[in-house]
Amino acid sequence: MADAEPGGGTVAKYATVRAHLLDLIRDRLEPHERLPTERQLCADLGVSRLTVRRAVEQLVGEGVVYRIQGSGTYVAEPAIRKRELLSSFSDDMRTRGLTPGAQLLSAEQTVAGAREGWRLGVSPGEPLVHLVRLRLANSVPMCLEDVWLVAGLVPDLLDSPVEGSLYETLLSRYRITLDRAEQEVRATVVDREQAALLEVPALTPALLVERVTYDVRGRAVELARSLYRGDRYSLEQTLRRQ
């Protein structure tokens, strides 16, 4: 049976509750503060518990709030939304008023395996530079990043490994202008080691983004596999019919 409310239709009541909660989150509540209880919302807004629950469940699904069993519903940290533009992690964070950072976990010269060679268009055994970095936003871990670069394009990079934006380093040090990228996005969960670095519980949902980036000369320069915290990151795309 539909959740009918006195004095208005189901959709109107549900929309009122949702708008009320969004106003609370925007104007009065900070991340990780608890929302009013279902009972309180029912009394304040004159709606049924089913209508309140429906509005809250949608906000949970959108990542606006999160539940803790037996405790309540809390305001989530705002997700960082990455648009369909070729930009660096540092650019994304600065655009949102956050301070980007990087913690270098390892930097070494290696050789291309079958997959790396195929994605970068080089022969297996071709020298590559491999960087592993933890990317930060306002000192909070956001992304675990594995990057392979064609070593011949970035000579002596390991003499002073990248601490900030890799794309800015490629441009300033090697005059490499990046032009486009091909990427795949998959849903995954983090293992215990990844969870410790990202400061989230093991098996937390995450986004795994694999990207090959090309320069203006059409050369594959970078293969990156980036593991983003699912609670703090989302991807936005604009789709058009041909």
C-alpha positions in Angstrom: 0.0 0.0 0.0 1.3 3.5 -0.8 2.5 5.6 2.0 -0.3 8.2 1.9 0.0 11.2 4.2 -2.8 13.5 5.5 -2.9 16.8 3.6 -0.7 15.8 0.7 0.4 13.0 -1.6 3.2 10.5 -1.0 5.6 12.1 -3.4 5.1 15.6 -2.0 5.7 14.4 1.6 8.7 12.4 0.7 10.2 15.4 -1.2 9.5 17.7 1.8 11.4 15.3 4.1 14.3 15.1 1.7 14.5 18.8 1.2 14.4 19.4 5.0 17.2 17.0 5.6 19.4 18.5 2.9 18.8 22.0 4.4 19.8 20.7 7.8 23.0 19.1 6.3 23.9 22.3 4.4 23.1 24.9 7.1 23.5 23.3 10.6 25.2 19.9 10.6 28.9 19.1 10.1 30.3 15.9 8.7 29.8 13.0 11.1 27.1 14.8 13.1 24.0 12.7 13.7 20.7 13.5 12.0 17.5 13.8 14.1 15.8 10.5 14.9 13.0 9.1 12.7 10.6 9.8 15.6 11.7 13.4 15.9 11.4 14.0 12.1 7.9 12.4 12.1 6.8 14.8 14.9 8.4 17.9 13.4 7.2 17.3 9.8 3.9 15.5 10.4 4.8 12.5 8.2 4.9 8.8 8.8 8.0 6.8 9.7 7.9 5.1 6.3 8.1 8.4 4.5 11.1 9.5 6.7 12.8 6.1 6.1 12.3 6.4 2.4 13.9 9.8 2.2 16.8 8.8 4.5 17.5 5.6 2.5 17.8 7.6 -0.7 20.3 9.9 0.9 22.3 6.9 2.1 22.3 5.6 -1.4 23.6 8.9 -2.7 26.4 9.0 -0.2 25.1 12.1 1.6 24.6 10.3 4.9 25.7 7.0 6.4 24.2 4.6 9.0 25.8 3.1 12.1 23.8 0.1 13.3 22.3 0.8 16.7 23.6 4.4 16.8 21.9 6.5 14.1 22.4 8.2 10.8 25.2 10.6 10.3 26.3 13.2 7.8 28.9 11.9 5.3 32.0 13.7 4.2 31.2 15.4 0.9 32.4 13.3 -2.0 35.0 14.7 -4.3 33.5 14.5 -7.8 35.9 14.2 -10.7 34.5 15.4 -14.0 35.3 13.9 -17.5 38.4 16.1 -18.0 42.1 15.2 -18.3 43.4 16.6 -15.1 45.8 15.6 -12.4 44.9 14.7 -8.8 46.5 17.9 -7.7 44.3 20.0 -10.1 41.2 18.2 -8.9 41.9 19.0 -5.2 42.9 22.6 -5.8 39.7 23.1 -7.8 37.7 22.1 -4.7 39.7 24.3 -2.4 41.7 21.4 -0.9 45.4 21.1 -0.5 46.8 18.2 -2.5 49.7 16.1 -1.1 51.6 13.0 -1.9 53.5 10.5 0.2 56.0 8.5 -1.9 55.9 4.8 -0.9 58.3 3.5 -3.5 60.2 4.6 -6.6 62.2 2.2 -8.8 63.2 1.3 -12.3 61.6 -1.9 -13.5 60.7 -3.6 -16.8 57.4 -3.9 -18.6 55.5 -7.1 -18.1 53.0 -8.3 -20.7 50.1 -6.1 -19.5 52.2 -3.0 -19.0 53.8 -3.4 -22.3 50.5 -3.9 -24.1 48.9 -0.9 -22.4 51.9 1.4 -23.1 52.6 0.1 -26.6 56.1 -1.1 -25.7 57.8 -4.5 -25.8 57.9 -6.7 -22.7 61.2 -6.0 -20.9 61.2 -2.3 -21.9 62.5 -0.2 -19.0 59.8 1.6 -17.0 59.8 3.9 -14.0 57.4 2.6 -11.3 56.1 5.0 -8.6 53.7 4.1 -5.8 52.2 7.1 -4.0 49.6 7.8 -1.4 47.6 10.9 -2.5 46.2 13.2 0.1 43.6 16.0 0.3 44.1 18.3 3.3 46.4 15.6 4.7 43.6 13.0 4.5 44.4 9.8 2.5 42.3 9.8 -0.6 43.9 7.5 -3.2 46.6 4.9 -3.6 48.3 5.4 -6.9 50.5 3.0 -9.0 52.1 4.7 -12.0 54.3 3.3 -14.7 56.2 5.7 -17.1 58.2 4.8 -20.2 61.7 5.3 -18.8 63.1 6.6 -22.1 60.8 9.6 -21.9 61.7 10.6 -18.3 65.5 10.2 -17.9 66.8 10.7 -14.4 63.4 11.0 -12.9 64.4 8.8 -10.1 67.2 11.2 -9.1 64.6 13.5 -7.7 61.3 11.6 -7.5 58.0 13.4 -8.0 56.5 14.8 -4.8 53.7 17.0 -6.2 51.8 16.8 -9.5 53.3 14.3 -11.9 51.7 16.1 -14.9 53.3 19.4 -13.9 56.7 17.6 -13.6 56.3 16.0 -17.0 55.6 19.4 -18.6 58.3 21.5 -16.7 61.1 18.9 -16.7 60.6 17.0 -19.9 58.4 19.3 -22.0 55.8 16.5 -22.3 52.3 17.9 -22.9 49.5 15.4 -22.1 46.6 15.4 -24.5 44.1 12.6 -23.8 43.6 9.4 -21.8 41.7 6.1 -22.1 40.5 4.8 -18.8 38.5 2.0 -17.2 36.6 2.3 -13.9 35.7 -0.8 -11.8 34.1 -1.2 -8.4 36.2 -3.1 -5.9 37.0 -3.3 -2.2 40.3 -2.6 -0.4 42.4 -5.3 1.2 44.0 -5.0 4.7 47.2 -3.4 3.5 45.4 -0.9 1.3 42.9 -0.2 4.1 45.7 0.7 6.5 47.1 3.2 4.0 43.8 4.8 3.2 42.7 4.8 6.8 39.4 2.9 6.2 38.2 -0.6 7.3 39.2 -3.6 5.3 36.7 -4.5 2.5 35.5 -0.9 2.2 34.1 -0.2 -1.3 36.5 1.6 -3.6 36.9 2.7 -7.2 39.7 1.3 -9.2 40.6 3.5 -12.2 43.1 2.3 -14.8 44.3 5.0 -17.2 46.7 5.3 -20.1 47.6 8.9 -20.9 49.0 10.1 -24.2 50.9 13.2 -25.1 50.3 15.5 -28.0 52.5 13.4 -30.2 50.3 10.4 -29.7 52.8 8.5 -27.4 51.6 6.5 -24.5 53.4 8.1 -21.6 51.8 6.9 -18.4 49.9 3.9 -17.2 48.2 4.6 -13.8 46.2 2.3 -11.6 44.5 4.5 -8.9 42.5 3.1 -6.0 40.1 5.8 -4.7 38.2 5.7 -1.4 34.6 5.0 -2.4 33.2 7.1 0.5 35.1 10.2 -0.7 35.3 10.1 -4.5 32.9 9.8 -7.4 33.2 10.2 -11.2 30.9 12.4 -13.3 30.3 12.0 -17.0 28.2 13.8 -19.5 26.6 11.5 -22.0 25.1 12.5 -25.3 23.2 10.7 -28.0 24.9 10.6 -31.4 
